[in-house]
Amino acid sequence: MAALLPHFISSDRNIISRVVLLLFLILMVEFTSHLIFWSRGRALKELLTGLGLDHWLNRISACMIGDIAIWLLLSLKRGQIYFLKNSVSFL
């Protein structure tokens, strides 16, 4: 984030004011992006509910989460996690 905003942070100011400015800008960008994400998610929920597809989307999501949980449990039972680039042994 600091690399994107070099013009707003001048080196003639003290470090505390630069950090406060940077943190304020980061919080504003994060708040805005979360607000956009929330509003689009709400609109998508209303669209899916109106079409009657929300039940199927919930069912598909639950099946995928269950499959991933089973896959991770089997990987832990073998002592390795296979979704990492290099498998990590826990035992």
Distance bins in CASP14 RR format, pairs under 12 A and 6 or more apart:
PFRMAT RR
TARGET T0000
AUTHOR 0000-0000-0000
RMODE 2
METHOD distances of the structure
MODEL  1
1 8 0 0 0 0 0 1 0 0 0 0 0
1 9 0 0 0 0 0 1 0 0 0 0 0
1 21 0 0 0 0 0 1 0 0 0 0 0
1 22 1 0 0 1 0 0 0 0 0 0 0
1 23 0 0 0 0 1 0 0 0 0 0 0
1 24 0 0 0 0 0 1 0 0 0 0 0
1 25 1 0 0 1 0 0 0 0 0 0 0
1 26 1 0 1 0 0 0 0 0 0 0 0
1 27 0 0 0 0 0 1 0 0 0 0 0
1 28 0 0 0 0 0 1 0 0 0 0 0
1 29 1 0 0 1 0 0 0 0 0 0 0
1 30 0 0 0 0 1 0 0 0 0 0 0
1 33 0 0 0 0 0 1 0 0 0 0 0
2 8 0 0 0 0 1 0 0 0 0 0 0
2 9 1 0 0 1 0 0 0 0 0 0 0
2 18 0 0 0 0 1 0 0 0 0 0 0
2 19 0 0 0 0 1 0 0 0 0 0 0
2 21 0 0 0 0 0 1 0 0 0 0 0
2 22 1 0 0 1 0 0 0 0 0 0 0
2 23 0 0 0 0 0 1 0 0 0 0 0
2 25 0 0 0 0 1 0 0 0 0 0 0
2 26 0 0 0 0 1 0 0 0 0 0 0
3 9 0 0 0 0 0 1 0 0 0 0 0
3 22 0 0 0 0 0 1 0 0 0 0 0
4 22 0 0 0 0 0 1 0 0 0 0 0
4 25 0 0 0 0 1 0 0 0 0 0 0
4 26 0 0 0 0 0 1 0 0 0 0 0
4 29 0 0 0 0 1 0 0 0 0 0 0
5 18 0 0 0 0 0 1 0 0 0 0 0
5 21 0 0 0 0 1 0 0 0 0 0 0
5 22 1 0 0 1 0 0 0 0 0 0 0
5 23 0 0 0 0 0 1 0 0 0 0 0
5 24 0 0 0 0 0 1 0 0 0 0 0
5 25 1 0 0 1 0 0 0 0 0 0 0
5 26 0 0 0 0 1 0 0 0 0 0 0
5 28 0 0 0 0 0 1 0 0 0 0 0
5 29 0 0 0 0 1 0 0 0 0 0 0
6 18 0 0 0 0 0 1 0 0 0 0 0
6 22 0 0 0 0 0 1 0 0 0 0 0
6 25 0 0 0 0 0 1 0 0 0 0 0
7 21 0 0 0 0 0 1 0 0 0 0 0
7 25 0 0 0 0 0 1 0 0 0 0 0
8 17 0 0 0 0 0 1 0 0 0 0 0
8 18 0 0 0 0 1 0 0 0 0 0 0
8 20 0 0 0 0 0 1 0 0 0 0 0
8 21 1 0 0 1 0 0 0 0 0 0 0
8 22 0 0 0 0 1 0 0 0 0 0 0
8 24 0 0 0 0 0 1 0 0 0 0 0
8 25 1 0 0 1 0 0 0 0 0 0 0
8 26 0 0 0 0 0 1 0 0 0 0 0
8 28 0 0 0 0 0 1 0 0 0 0 0
9 15 0 0 0 0 0 1 0 0 0 0 0
9 17 0 0 0 0 1 0 0 0 0 0 0
9 18 1 0 1 0 0 0 0 0 0 0 0
9 19 0 0 0 0 1 0 0 0 0 0 0
9 20 0 0 0 0 0 1 0 0 0 0 0
9 21 1 0 0 1 0 0 0 0 0 0 0
9 22 1 0 0 1 0 0 0 0 0 0 0
9 23 0 0 0 0 0 1 0 0 0 0 0
9 24 0 0 0 0 0 1 0 0 0 0 0
9 25 0 0 0 0 1 0 0 0 0 0 0
9 26 0 0 0 0 0 1 0 0 0 0 0
10 17 0 0 0 0 1 0 0 0 0 0 0
10 18 1 0 0 1 0 0 0 0 0 0 0
10 21 0 0 0 0 1 0 0 0 0 0 0
10 22 0 0 0 0 0 1 0 0 0 0 0
11 17 0 0 0 0 0 1 0 0 0 0 0
11 18 0 0 0 0 1 0 0 0 0 0 0
12 18 0 0 0 0 1 0 0 0 0 0 0
13 19 0 0 0 0 0 1 0 0 0 0 0
13 20 0 0 0 0 1 0 0 0 0 0 0
13 21 0 0 0 0 1 0 0 0 0 0 0
13 22 0 0 0 0 0 1 0 0 0 0 0
14 20 0 0 0 0 0 1 0 0 0 0 0
14 21 0 0 0 0 0 1 0 0 0 0 0
15 21 0 0 0 0 0 1 0 0 0 0 0
15 22 0 0 0 0 0 1 0 0 0 0 0
16 22 0 0 0 0 0 1 0 0 0 0 0
16 23 0 0 0 0 0 1 0 0 0 0 0
17 23 0 0 0 0 0 1 0 0 0 0 0
17 24 0 0 0 0 0 1 0 0 0 0 0
18 24 0 0 0 0 0 1 0 0 0 0 0
18 25 0 0 0 0 0 1 0 0 0 0 0
19 25 0 0 0 0 0 1 0 0 0 0 0
19 26 0 0 0 0 0 1 0 0 0 0 0
20 26 0 0 0 0 0 1 0 0 0 0 0
20 27 0 0 0 0 0 1 0 0 0 0 0
21 27 0 0 0 0 0 1 0 0 0 0 0
21 28 0 0 0 0 0 1 0 0 0 0 0
22 28 0 0 0 0 0 1 0 0 0 0 0
22 29 0 0 0 0 0 1 0 0 0 0 0
23 29 0 0 0 0 0 1 0 0 0 0 0
23 30 0 0 0 0 0 1 0 0 0 0 0
24 30 0 0 0 0 0 1 0 0 0 0 0
24 31 0 0 0 0 0 1 0 0 0 0 0
25 31 0 0 0 0 0 1 0 0 0 0 0
25 32 0 0 0 0 0 1 0 0 0 0 0
26 32 0 0 0 0 0 1 0 0 0 0 0
26 33 0 0 0 0 0 1 0 0 0 0 0
27 33 0 0 0 0 0 1 0 0 0 0 0
27 34 0 0 0 0 0 1 0 0 0 0 0
28 34 0 0 0 0 0 1 0 0 0 0 0
28 35 0 0 0 0 0 1 0 0 0 0 0
29 35 0 0 0 0 0 1 0 0 0 0 0
29 36 0 0 0 0 0 1 0 0 0 0 0
30 36 0 0 0 0 0 1 0 0 0 0 0
30 37 0 0 0 0 0 1 0 0 0 0 0
31 37 0 0 0 0 0 1 0 0 0 0 0
31 38 0 0 0 0 0 1 0 0 0 0 0
32 38 0 0 0 0 0 1 0 0 0 0 0
32 39 0 0 0 0 0 1 0 0 0 0 0
33 39 0 0 0 0 0 1 0 0 0 0 0
33 40 0 0 0 0 0 1 0 0 0 0 0
34 40 0 0 0 0 0 1 0 0 0 0 0
34 41 0 0 0 0 0 1 0 0 0 0 0
35 41 0 0 0 0 0 1 0 0 0 0 0
35 42 0 0 0 0 0 1 0 0 0 0 0
36 42 0 0 0 0 0 1 0 0 0 0 0
36 43 0 0 0 0 0 1 0 0 0 0 0
37 43 0 0 0 0 0 1 0 0 0 0 0
37 44 0 0 0 0 0 1 0 0 0 0 0
38 44 0 0 0 0 0 1 0 0 0 0 0
38 45 0 0 0 0 0 1 0 0 0 0 0
39 45 0 0 0 0 0 1 0 0 0 0 0
39 46 0 0 0 0 0 1 0 0 0 0 0
40 46 0 0 0 0 0 1 0 0 0 0 0
40 47 0 0 0 0 0 1 0 0 0 0 0
41 47 0 0 0 0 1 0 0 0 0 0 0
41 48 0 0 0 0 1 0 0 0 0 0 0
41 49 0 0 0 0 0 1 0 0 0 0 0
41 54 0 0 0 0 0 1 0 0 0 0 0
42 48 0 0 0 0 0 1 0 0 0 0 0
42 49 0 0 0 0 0 1 0 0 0 0 0
43 49 0 0 0 0 0 1 0 0 0 0 0
43 50 0 0 0 0 0 1 0 0 0 0 0
44 50 0 0 0 0 0 1 0 0 0 0 0
44 51 0 0 0 0 0 1 0 0 0 0 0
44 53 0 0 0 0 0 1 0 0 0 0 0
44 54 0 0 0 0 1 0 0 0 0 0 0
44 57 0 0 0 0 1 0 0 0 0 0 0
45 51 0 0 0 0 0 1 0 0 0 0 0
45 52 0 0 0 0 0 1 0 0 0 0 0
45 53 0 0 0 0 0 1 0 0 0 0 0
45 54 1 0 0 1 0 0 0 0 0 0 0
45 57 0 0 0 0 1 0 0 0 0 0 0
45 58 0 0 0 0 0 1 0 0 0 0 0
46 52 0 0 0 0 0 1 0 0 0 0 0
46 53 0 0 0 0 0 1 0 0 0 0 0
46 54 0 0 0 0 1 0 0 0 0 0 0
47 53 0 0 0 0 1 0 0 0 0 0 0
47 54 0 0 0 0 1 0 0 0 0 0 0
47 57 0 0 0 0 0 1 0 0 0 0 0
48 54 1 0 1 0 0 0 0 0 0 0 0
48 55 0 0 0 0 1 0 0 0 0 0 0
48 56 0 0 0 0 1 0 0 0 0 0 0
48 57 1 0 0 1 0 0 0 0 0 0 0
48 58 0 0 0 0 1 0 0 0 0 0 0
48 60 0 0 0 0 0 1 0 0 0 0 0
48 61 0 0 0 0 0 1 0 0 0 0 0
49 55 0 0 0 0 1 0 0 0 0 0 0
49 56 0 0 0 0 0 1 0 0 0 0 0
49 57 0 0 0 0 0 1 0 0 0 0 0
49 58 0 0 0 0 0 1 0 0 0 0 0
51 57 0 0 0 0 0 1 0 0 0 0 0
52 58 0 0 0 0 0 1 0 0 0 0 0
53 59 0 0 0 0 0 1 0 0 0 0 0
53 60 0 0 0 0 1 0 0 0 0 0 0
54 60 0 0 0 0 0 1 0 0 0 0 0
54 61 0 0 0 0 0 1 0 0 0 0 0
55 61 0 0 0 0 0 1 0 0 0 0 0
55 62 0 0 0 0 0 1 0 0 0 0 0
56 62 0 0 0 0 0 1 0 0 0 0 0
56 63 0 0 0 0 0 1 0 0 0 0 0
57 63 0 0 0 0 0 1 0 0 0 0 0
57 64 0 0 0 0 0 1 0 0 0 0 0
58 64 0 0 0 0 0 1 0 0 0 0 0
58 65 0 0 0 0 0 1 0 0 0 0 0
59 65 0 0 0 0 0 1 0 0 0 0 0
59 66 0 0 0 0 0 1 0 0 0 0 0
60 66 0 0 0 0 0 1 0 0 0 0 0
60 67 0 0 0 0 0 1 0 0 0 0 0
61 67 0 0 0 0 0 1 0 0 0 0 0
61 68 0 0 0 0 0 1 0 0 0 0 0
62 68 0 0 0 0 0 1 0 0 0 0 0
62 69 0 0 0 0 0 1 0 0 0 0 0
63 69 0 0 0 0 0 1 0 0 0 0 0
63 70 0 0 0 0 0 1 0 0 0 0 0
64 70 0 0 0 0 0 1 0 0 0 0 0
64 71 0 0 0 0 0 1 0 0 0 0 0
65 71 0 0 0 0 0 1 0 0 0 0 0
65 72 0 0 0 0 0 1 0 0 0 0 0
66 72 0 0 0 0 1 0 0 0 0 0 0
66 73 0 0 0 0 1 0 0 0 0 0 0
66 74 0 0 0 0 0 1 0 0 0 0 0
67 73 0 0 0 0 0 1 0 0 0 0 0
67 74 0 0 0 0 0 1 0 0 0 0 0
68 74 0 0 0 0 0 1 0 0 0 0 0
68 75 0 0 0 0 0 1 0 0 0 0 0
68 83 0 0 0 0 1 0 0 0 0 0 0
69 75 0 0 0 0 0 1 0 0 0 0 0
69 76 0 0 0 0 0 1 0 0 0 0 0
70 76 0 0 0 0 0 1 0 0 0 0 0
70 77 0 0 0 0 0 1 0 0 0 0 0
71 77 0 0 0 0 0 1 0 0 0 0 0
71 78 0 0 0 0 0 1 0 0 0 0 0
71 80 0 0 0 0 0 1 0 0 0 0 0
71 81 0 0 0 0 1 0 0 0 0 0 0
71 82 0 0 0 0 1 0 0 0 0 0 0
71 83 0 0 0 0 1 0 0 0 0 0 0
72 78 0 0 0 0 0 1 0 0 0 0 0
72 79 0 0 0 0 0 1 0 0 0 0 0
72 80 0 0 0 0 0 1 0 0 0 0 0
72 81 1 0 0 1 0 0 0 0 0 0 0
72 82 0 0 0 0 1 0 0 0 0 0 0
72 83 0 0 0 0 1 0 0 0 0 0 0
72 84 0 0 0 0 0 1 0 0 0 0 0
72 90 0 0 0 0 0 1 0 0 0 0 0
73 79 0 0 0 0 0 1 0 0 0 0 0
73 81 0 0 0 0 0 1 0 0 0 0 0
74 80 0 0 0 0 1 0 0 0 0 0 0
74 81 0 0 0 0 0 1 0 0 0 0 0
74 82 0 0 0 0 1 0 0 0 0 0 0
74 83 0 0 0 0 0 1 0 0 0 0 0
75 81 1 0 1 0 0 0 0 0 0 0 0
75 82 1 0 1 0 0 0 0 0 0 0 0
75 83 1 0 0 1 0 0 0 0 0 0 0
75 84 0 0 0 0 1 0 0 0 0 0 0
75 87 0 0 0 0 1 0 0 0 0 0 0
75 88 0 0 0 0 1 0 0 0 0 0 0
75 89 0 0 0 0 0 1 0 0 0 0 0
75 90 0 0 0 0 1 0 0 0 0 0 0
75 91 0 0 0 0 0 1 0 0 0 0 0
76 82 0 0 0 0 0 1 0 0 0 0 0
76 83 0 0 0 0 0 1 0 0 0 0 0
76 87 0 0 0 0 0 1 0 0 0 0 0
76 88 0 0 0 0 0 1 0 0 0 0 0
76 89 0 0 0 0 0 1 0 0 0 0 0
76 90 1 0 0 1 0 0 0 0 0 0 0
76 91 0 0 0 0 1 0 0 0 0 0 0
77 90 0 0 0 0 0 1 0 0 0 0 0
77 91 0 0 0 0 1 0 0 0 0 0 0
78 87 0 0 0 0 1 0 0 0 0 0 0
78 88 0 0 0 0 0 1 0 0 0 0 0
78 89 0 0 0 0 1 0 0 0 0 0 0
78 90 0 0 0 0 1 0 0 0 0 0 0
78 91 0 0 0 0 1 0 0 0 0 0 0
79 87 0 0 0 0 1 0 0 0 0 0 0
79 88 0 0 0 0 1 0 0 0 0 0 0
79 89 1 0 1 0 0 0 0 0 0 0 0
79 90 1 0 1 0 0 0 0 0 0 0 0
79 91 1 0 1 0 0 0 0 0 0 0 0
80 86 0 0 0 0 1 0 0 0 0 0 0
80 87 1 0 1 0 0 0 0 0 0 0 0
80 88 1 0 0 1 0 0 0 0 0 0 0
80 89 1 0 1 0 0 0 0 0 0 0 0
80 90 1 0 0 1 0 0 0 0 0 0 0
80 91 0 0 0 0 1 0 0 0 0 0 0
81 87 1 0 0 1 0 0 0 0 0 0 0
81 88 1 0 1 0 0 0 0 0 0 0 0
81 89 0 0 0 0 1 0 0 0 0 0 0
81 90 1 0 0 1 0 0 0 0 0 0 0
81 91 0 0 0 0 0 1 0 0 0 0 0
82 88 0 0 0 0 1 0 0 0 0 0 0
82 89 0 0 0 0 0 1 0 0 0 0 0
84 90 0 0 0 0 0 1 0 0 0 0 0
END
